[in-house]
Amino acid sequence: MAPFCPPRSTRIIGCVPRRNNTRRSEEPRPLSGALAAQRVESASDGDWYVRNVTGSQAGKVYRCPGCDHEIRPGVAHVVAWSADDRTGVEDRRHWHRACWDARGRRGPTARRW
């Protein structure tokens, strides 16, 4: 524990000022950033839960099911899963934003996960 510090005018070098240790609320804080912006998108292939992932939040390599290329760490992208599916975590897929937006235009040759 740091010693008591005298007033600023007579402060001693190496003395650490007291901190107010206020109690923080035990209530969980909401997610911040882009992950908090989950939305439902409707398209011809059904309803989808979609979340934006910022580049700073992307820390792993993923494979985009739209183009079959890698999504490298640090690249902003979207995560999508079927709104009909209740399991969610196993069926989430990471897409490049452009691939997600173009999935309806790719036709029957598009790779389905």
N, C-alpha and C positions, 0 to 999 in steps of 0.2 A: 504494500500500500504506500502510496506517495505521501510525503509529509505535507502538512498544511502549508499553503502558500500565503505569504503576507500580501497586503494590497499591492496593486500594480506599481505604485511609485517606489516601493522598496523590494521589488521582486528579486529573489535569489536565483542565480543561474542553476538550472537543473531541477527546479521545482515544477511539479506538474499540477495545474489547477484542478480543482474538484469538478466532477461531472455530476450533472443531475441524472440520476438513474430512474427515469420515469418508467413505469410499467407500460408495456405495449399491450395493445388489445390482443386477446387470445383468438379473436375472430380471424379466420383466414382472409388474406387480401386477395382481391381478384387478380387474375392474370394480367400482366401488362404487355404492351406491345402488340404485335400483329397476331400472336396466337390467340389473343382474347377475341379477335374478330371472326368468330366462326359464323358461317351463314349457310343457308340452304339454297341450292341452285336447282332449278327444274329444267330438264332438257328432254329430248326425245328418248334418251336412254334411261330416264327415271329421275328421281330426286337424289341430290348428293349433298352431303355435308362437306364444306370446303373451308380450309383455313389457309391464310397467307403465312409463309415463313420468310422472315427477313434474312438477308445474307449473314448477319451476325448471329442468328439463331441456328443456322444450318451448319452443323459440325460433322456430319458424316457423308459418305458417298452413297447415293441412291441411284437406282436405274429407273428412268422415265418409261412408263409403259406406252407412251405415245410415239416416241421416236427410238426407243431402245438404246439411248445414249446415257452416259453417266451424268448425274447432277453432282457436281463437285462441292466440297465444303466452301462456304462463303457465298454461294449462289442463291439468290432469292428464288423461291418456287412456291407451289401450292401443294397441300395435302388434301386428298379427297377420298371419301368412302361413301358407300351407298346409304341413303337414309333409311332404306328398308331393312338393312342388316343391323342387328342389335349387338353383335360381337364387337364391331368397330375396329379394335386395335389390330387384329390379324389382317383385316381387309383394307387397311389404309394404304394408299399409294401416293408416292411423291411424284409430281409432274412439273415439267417446265411450264411456266405460265402460258407461253404461246401454244404448246402442245395441248394443254387443257382447253384453251379457248378454241382450238381447231379440231377437237376430237369428233365433233359432229360432221365435219366436212371430209373426213378421211375415208368414209365409205366402209364397205364390208371387209376391206383388206386390213383395217386397223387391228393391231394386236390387242386382244382382250385378255385381261389378267385373269 
